[in-house]
């Protein structure tokens, strides 16, 4: 009974398919018109609402007023409020931003006992009366960023026992009296943000905040600091002094940070610190992270990092250091990551890293290193990542990587290496990733990679290689992803990839390869993705891909192929995607796609096809059956001068209303094929299969046709 019903439905749809296509083609238009109408209505209702000019563009605020009861969130953004709006008492998160509320009255928020997050930013707020926040006993985060506050009253934040973060950044706080933060003295693990205020720091400003956890003082234009300013902050763990104008952070024998005995993170980035005196950080034995980037540092004196025996990360990027020697980094016995990116380093003295046994990551990219000497990086027993890209290295010596048995990833992009010598990477027994992209490599000698049996990823992208030969990749028995695209490769000798047994992805695009031979890919039986597009391919030998029984994705677009034969893709039984667009294909022989039961994407756009004989696609009637409805065929033939003739008559039903096609007579089996593929499996499974694109213009020249069906994911 079910079979009879399905056949009846198929029969009805076959006779009315054009009407369905027309109806479906108008659905996107109707949806777009509805969206435009809705947008117009919203625009009319909100045309007078916009954020004030004092709200910076990076805030990305837009008019919004709503309450989401299920989440307990209230939004009041850019509504031109002049007074505190009525907020539902069960609000948990409140965002009132971009208005013109200049004053908060006493007890105006006492009904928000459940509120945990209160953001009152960029409202031009100038005055907060005492006890304005009293009653907000659940409040954890209070942000008053971007207002016009110029003073902090002692009782302003009274009654906030749960407060963990107070953001007063980018106000007009210039001078605060001692005791301004007295109402916060009982708070533990508390974060105070005072960035962007030009706030004067006095010795007693933070008196009483002995439980303060994090303090942000960035963008305050400090040139110097009172040596006593942090004397009351013995529990402080994080201090941010980024992007001020500090030039000197050393004051004789007394260091400005000496009282911060619990400090773990110190950021001094973006200042004008040109040198570090010995013992500047000598009392910071608990420090874990130190950021000194963007300072113009020219040298590091011996003892600059004395006693930083807990430091795990040191960031020195964007400075002006010209060399590293073994005395500069003394004291960093626990550091795991060190970053000197974007300096002017020409030389790294042997022994510089010898005492850093825990070091895992060295970043020296974007410097001026010319030579890598043997034993330059020895010392660390757990080094995992070495980043040397964008330097001026010419020819490292064999053995330069000796002693780096623990290294996982090596980056040497944009070097000036011309030749890879035999056994250049000797000693890198655990290396998994090697990047030699965008260099000047002309030659790879046999055994250049023979010591890299653990490498799974190798990139030779953007070099000057002209050919690939057997022996080039000798030893890379674990390789899974090989990139040799964007070179000048014109020929690939047979058996080049013979021993790459685990290779899964091979990128050969953007070269000048003209032919693929019978055994070019012999040995790469696990290959899943092959990129050969944008070459100069003229011929593909019969069964050239027969070794690639696991291949799923093949890209051959933008070449010079003219004909396709049944032997061209013989053996690609696992293929799901085949891209052949922008070639010069004028002939597809019968049976060319005979064995591709899993094919989902077939792109033939922009070729020279004048006909599409259905025998070339004859096996595709098994695709997308009701037994496997989630698969789909995406067939694209746009940009071909296809003529209406007997060989293309199987397309008749698609274009049945065209005058040039009405008189065509199609064989029964052809019509069955079309109905089976495009009617039964698209229309009956309309809930599972969506029509992404269907357009017809003129029957006798399909120069703008594209016909594709894509399954829902």
N, C-alpha and C positions, 0 to 999 in steps of 0.2 A: 504493500500500500504506500509506504514512504517513497519507494523508488518511482512509482507512478506519479505521485504528487510532485516530486522534484522534477521529473521529466516535463510535466505539464507547465510548471513554473518557468523552466528553461525555455520551453517553446513559446510561451507568452512574451518572455523578455526578449527573445531573439527577434520577434516581430515589432517590438516597441522600443528597441534599444536606443534609437535616436532620441526619442522623447526623454528617456532617462538621462542620457548624456547632456541634453540641452538643459534639463532641470538642474542636474548636478552642477553644471558649469555656471549657473546663475547663483548658486548658494553663497560662494565667497563674496560676490558683489553685494548681495542682500545683507550679509553680515557686516561688511565694511560700511555700508550706508547706515545701518543701525548704530554702529560704533561712533560714526561721525556725528549723528544726531544727538546721541547721548553726550558726547564731548561738547557740542554746541550748547546744550542745556546747562551743563556744568559751568561753561565759560560765562554764560549770561549771568548766572547766579553769583559768580565769584569775580566778576570783572573789576569790582571796586576793592578787592582784597589783594594785597601784595605785601611782601616783607619790607620793613623799613630799610632805608639806605644804609644804616649802620650795621646791618647784618652782613657779614662777609660772604662772598660767593661760595667759598669752600664749604659753608654749612649746608648747602643744598636744601634749604628749607622751602616749603611750598605751603600755601594755605591749606589747613586741615583742622577740622573740628569734629570730634566724635568720641564716643565712649564705648569701649569694647567690654561688655559686661562679663563675658566668659573668662577673659584674661585680666580683668580689673585694670585696664589701661585707659587713661584719659589723654587726648591730644588737643592742644589749643595752640596751633602754630599759625602765625601771621594772620591773626583775626582782628587786628587793630584794637585789642583790649586796652582800655585805659585804667581799669581796676581789676582786681583779682576776680576771675570768673567763678561761678558756682561749680564746684567739683564734687561729684558723687562721693559720699563718705566711705564707700567700700573700695575706692580706688587704691590699687597697689603700686602702680607706676604712673606718674604724672609728668607730662611734657608740655610746658607752657613756654613757648619760644618765639622770638621775632615779633613782639608786640611793643606797646608803649606804656608799660605799667611802671611808673616812677617810684611807687611807694608800697611797702607791705606793712599793714597795720598790725598792732598787737592782737594776738589771738585770732588772726584772720585765717589760720590754717589748723585751728585746734580740733576740727572735726575729722582730720585725716590721720586718725590713730593707726590705721592699717597700712598707710603708705610706706613703702620701702625705698623707692627711688623717686626723687623730686628734682626735675631739671627745669630751672627757671633762668634760661639763658637768653642773652641778647634781647632784653626787654627795656633797656634804658633805665634800669632800676638805680635810684640814687639814694634811697633811704630805707632802712629796715628798723622798725621800732622794736623796743625791747620785748622779748618773749613772743616774737612773731611766730616762731616755730614751736612754741611750747605746746605739748600735747601730741606731737608727732613721735611717739615713743618707739615706733617700729622703724623709723627712718634710718637707712644704712648709707645711702649715697645722696648728697646734696650738692648740686651744681648751680652756681651763680655766675658762670663764665660769661664774659662779654657784656657786662653791665657798666654802670657808671658810679659804682661805689667808691667813696674816697676815705671812708673811715669804718672802723670795726668797734662797736660798743662792747663793753665787757660782758654784758648779759645777752648779747645778740643770739647766741647759739645755746642758751640755757635750756635744759630739758630734753636733750637728745642722747639718751643713754646707749642707743644702738649704733650711733653714727660711726662709720668706718672710713668714709671719704668725703672731704670738703674741698670743692673746687671753686676758688676765687680768682682764677686766672683772667687776664685781660680786662681788668677793671681800671680804676684810677687811684689805686692805693699807693701813695707816695711815702707817707710817714705815719707809722703806727706807734701808739704809746705802749710802753711795757705793760703787760697784763691784758693786752687786747684779746689774747686767746685763753684767758683764765677759765672760761666756761668749758674748755675742752681738755682740761688737765687730767680728768679722771679717765679719759678714753684710752684704751689699749689697742695696739696694732692699728694705729690711725694713720691715714694718708692726708697730707695737706698740700694743696696745689696753689702756688702763688705766682706762677709764671706770667710774664707779660704785663707787669705793673710798674716797673721802674721803682720798685720798693727799696727804700733805704734800710739796710740791715744794721741793727745795733746789738750791742753785747747782751742786752736783757730782753730782746724781742721774743725769744722762744722760751723764756723762763717758765718753768712749770710743765713743759711738754716733754717730760722725761720718758714718756711711753710712746712717743711719736715713732712710727715705723718708716714712713717715706715722706720726703720733702722735695717738692719741685720748685726750683727758683730760676728756670730758664727764661731767656728773653727779657732780662731786667737791666741790661746795659751796665753791669758791674765791671769796673776796671780793677778794683782792689776789694779785698774783703777784710773786715776787722778780724784779727786772729782769734778773738774770743767769741765770735758769733755763734759757734756751734757747741759752746762749752756745756750747755745744759741738755744736750741731746745724746746722752750715753747709750740709749737703746735704739738709735736710728740705724736702720738697715740699708736704706736706699737714699741717695742724694743726687739730684740732677741739677747741674749748673750749666747746661748746654746753651750755646749761642748767646753768650754774654761778650764782654770785651776784656776778659781777664788776660793779663800779660804775665803776672808773677803769682805763683801760689806758694812761695817759700818765704818764710820770715825768720831768717837767722836760724838759731837752734830750735826755735819753737815752730812746729808745723801747724798749719791752719786746721789740719784734720786730726791732730793728735788726740783729741778728746772723743773721737768717733770710734770707740773700741769695738763696737758691734757691727760696723758698716760692712755690707756685702756687695753693694753695687755703687760705683762712683762714675758719673758721666761728666766729663769736661769737654765734650765735643763742641766744635764750632767757636772756639775762643781764639786768642792770639798768643798762646803760650809757645814761645820759640825754643825754650830749653827747660830741662828739669834738673833741679839741684839734687845732689845726693840726700837721701833720707827724707825726701818730700813725703813719701808714703810709709815711712818706716814703722809707724805705730798702727798700721792697718793690717794686722795679722789675720783678721777674719775676712778680708776682702776677697770676693769671688770673681767679680767682673770689673774691668777698668776700661773706660772708653776715652780715647784721646785723639780721635780723628778730627780732621779739618782744623788744625791748629798752626800749620806752617812749621812744625818742629824740624829743626835742621840737624840736631845731634842728640844723642843720649849719653849723659855722663855716667861713668862708672859709679854704681851705687844708687842709680835712679830708682831701682825696684827692690832695694834692700828690704828684707823681712816680709816680703809678700809671699809667704810660703803656703798660703791657701788659694792664691789666685788661679782661677781656671781658664779665664778668657781675657786676652789683651788685644784691643783693637786700636791700630795706629794708622788707619787708612787716610789717604789724602793729606799727607804731610810732605816734607821736603828732605827726608833722610836720603843720604847718598851711599851709605855703607852700613853694614852690620858687622860688629866684631864680637869676640867672645867675652868681652868685659861689659858690654852694654846691657845684656840681659841677665846678668848675675842675680841670683835670688829667686828666679822663677822655676823652682823645682817641681811645682805641682801643676803648672799651666798645661791645659789640654788643647787649646786652640789659640793660635797667634796669627794676626792678620796685618800685613804690611802692604796691602793692595794700594796702587796709585801713589807711590813715592817715586824717588829717582835713584833707587838702589842699583849700583853698578857691580858691587862686590859683596859677597858674603864670606867672611873669613871662616876657614875650617875650625871647627870647635865651637861655633856660635851656639849650637843647640845641644852641645854634648852633655850638659847637666840637666836637660829637660827630659827626664826619663818617661814622664807621663804624656808627653806631647803626642797628639793624634792628628792635628790638622795644621799645616803650614800653608799660608796664602801669600804668595809673592807675585801675583799677577799684576800686569801693567806697571812694570818697572823697566830698568835698562840693563838687566843682567845679560852679559855676553858669554860667559863661560860657567859651566857647572863642573866643579872639580870633584875628584874622587874623595869620598868621606865628608863632603860638605854637609850632608844631612844625617850623618851618623850620630848616635847618642840616644835618641828616643827609641824605646823598646816596643812602643805600641803605635807607631806612626801609621795612619790609615789614608790620609788625603794629602797630596802634594800638588799645589796649583802654581804652575810656572807659565801660564799662558800670557801672551802679549809681552814678551821680552825680546831681546835681540840675540838669542842663542844661535850659534852657527853650527858647531860640530862637537857635541859632548864626547868625551872619551869612553871607550868600552870599560865597564866596571864602575862608572860613576854612580850607579844605583846599588852597588854592593852594600850589604848590611841592611837593606830595606825590605827584608823578607815579609814584614807585616803590612806593607803598603797595599791598599785596595784600589785606589783610584789615582791616576796620574794625568794631569792636564798640561799639554804643551801647545795649545792653539796659537797660531800666528807667530811661530818661531821662524828662524831663517835656516833651518836644517835643509840641506840639499839632498843628502843621501842617508839612508838608514843602514848602518854597518851591521855585519853579522854579530849577533850576541850583544847588541847595544843595551838591551834591557835585562842583561844577566843579573840574577839575584832577586828579581821580582816574582817570586814563586807563587804569591797569593794575589797578585794583581788581577782585578776583574774588569776594570774599565780603563781604556787608554784612548785619549783624545789628541790627535795630531792634525787638527783641522786648520784650514786657511793658512797654510804655510807655503814653502817653496820647494817641496819635495819633488825631485825629478826621478829618483831611483830608489828602489827597494831591493836590497841584495838578498840572496838566499840565506836563510837562517836569521834574518833580522828579528823575527818574532819567535824563534824556536824555543826560547826559554819561558814563553808566556802560556803555559798549558792551562792556566786558570782564567784567562781573559774571556769574558762573555760579550763584551761590547768594544768595538774598534771603529773609530772614525778617522778617515783620511779625507774628509770632505774638503773641497776647494783647494787642492794642491795642483801640481803640474805634471802628474803622472800621464804617460802616453800609452802605456800598455800594461796588461796583466798577464803574468806568466806563471807556469807551475813552479812551486817553490817559494813564491812570494809570501804565502800564508802558512808555511810549514811550521808545525808546532802548535797552532791555534786549535787544538782539539776540542775545546769547550766553547768556541765562539758561537754565539747565537744571533748577533746583530752586527752586520758589516756595512759600513758606509764608504763608498768610493765615488760618490756623485760629485758633479761640478769639478771634474778634472779635465784632461784632454785625451782621454782614453779612446783610441780608434780601433783597437783589436783586443780580443780576449782569447788567449790560447786555450786549446782543449785541455781539460783536466786541471785548470787553474784552481778549482774549488774541490778537488778530488778528495781531500782528507778533512774537509769541514763537515764532519758527520752530523753535528748538532745545529748547523746554521738554520735559522728560522726566518730571518729578514735580511734581504740583500738589496741595497740601494745603488743603482748604476745610472741613474738619470742624469741628464744634462752633461753628456759626454759626446763623443763623435763616433760611436760604434756603428759600423755599417752592416755587419753580418753576425748571425748566431749559428754556430756549427753544431754538429750532431752531439758532441761530447762536451760542449762548453760547460754544462752544469752537472756533469757526472760527479757523483759522490755526495751531492747536496740533497739527498732524498727526503730530509725533514723540512725543507724550505717551505714556508707558508705564504710569504709575501715577496714578490719580485717586482722591482721598479726599473723599467727600461725606457721610460718615456723621455721625450726630448733628446733623442739621439739622431743618428742618420741612417737608421736601419732600412736596408733595401731588401734583404733576403733573410729568411729563417729556414734553415735546413729541415727536411722532413724529420719528424720525431725529435726535434731539438729539445723539447721539454719533456720527453718521455721519462726522464729520470726523476721528475718532480711530482711524484705520486701524491704528495701531501699539499701541493700548492693550492691556495685558496684565492689569492688576490694577485692578478697580473695586469700591469699597466704598460701599454705599448703605444699610447697616444703620442701625437706630435712626432711621427717618424715619416718614412717614405715608402711604406709598404703599399703594394699595388694589387696583390692577389692573395686570397686565403684558400687553402686546400684542406681536405680531410686530415692530411698528415701534419698540418701546421701545428695543431694543438693536441696531437695524439698523446694519450696517456694522462691528460689532466683531469682525471675523474673526480677530483675533490674541488674543482674550481667553482667558486661562487661569484666572483667579480672579474669581468674582462673588459678592459677599456682600450678601444681602438680608434677613438675619434681623432680627427685632424691628421689623417694619413692621406694616401691617394688611392685608396682601394676602389677598384671598379668591377671586381669580379669575386664572387663568393661561390665556390663550387658546392655541388650537392653533397650533403653529409658532413659539411665542415663542423657543425656543432652537434654531431650525432650522439656524442657520449656524455653530454654535460647535464646529468640529471639534477645537479645541485645549483645550477647557474641561477643567480638572482639579479645580477647587473650585467647588461650587455650594451655597450655604448659604441655606436657606429656613426655618430654625428660627423658632419663636415668631411665627407669623403667624396668619391666620384661615382657612387652607385646609381645606375639608371634603373635597376630592377632589384627586387628582393624575391628570388625564387623560393617558394616555401619548402622545397625539399632540403634546402640548406639548413632549415630550422626544424626539420621533420620530427626530431625526437623531443621537441619541447612540449609536445602535447601531454607529457607525463608530469610536467611541472605544475605546481600550485593546485593539486587536486584537493578534493574535499577532505581527504585523509590527512592533509598537511596544510591547513588553511592559513597558517601564520606566515608562510613563505610567500614570496611574490617575485614577479619578473619585472624588472625595470629595463625596458627596451627603448632605446633612444636612437632615432634615425634622422634627426633634423639636419638641414644643410646638405642634403643629397638631391641630385636632379632626377628623382625617381619618376618614371613614366608609367601611365596606366596602360598595362598590357597584360597578356595572359600570365606572364611570370609573376606579376604582382597582384593578381586578382584576389588573392586571399585577404587583401586589405579592403576589398570592396565594401564589406559591411560597415567598416569604420567610416567610410566616406560615401555612403549610399545616396546621399542627397546631391552629390556633385553631378552635373550634367555629363561630364566626361566618363563617369563610372557607371551610369545607369544601365547601359547596354552591355556591360561585361557579363559573360557567363562563366561561372566558376565551377570546377569539378565538385562533386559531392564530398569527396574526402577533404578538399581544401576548406569548404564551408564548415565541415565537422571540426576540423582543426581550429578554425577561428572561434567557433562557438564554444568549443571545449575550453580553450585557453582564456578567452576574453569575456565570455558571457557567463558560463556556469560558475567559474571561479571568482569572478569579480562581483557580479550582481547578486548571486545567491548568498555569498559571504560578505555582503555589504557591511555588516557590523564588524567584520574582522579585517576586511581589506578596504583601504581607502584609496580613492582616486586622487592622486596628487596633481596630475597635470594632464589635460587633454585639450588639444587645440588643433583645428584644421583650417586651412586657408584655401588652397587651390589644389585640385586633384592631380593635374598633369605635372606639376612641379612642387615637390614636397620640401621646398627650400626652407620653410619655417616650421616643419612638423616636429613635434616631439611627443611621444606617446609612452607614458610610463605608469606603472602601478607599483606602489610601495606598501609593504605590509606594516601593520601597526606593531610597535615594539612594546 
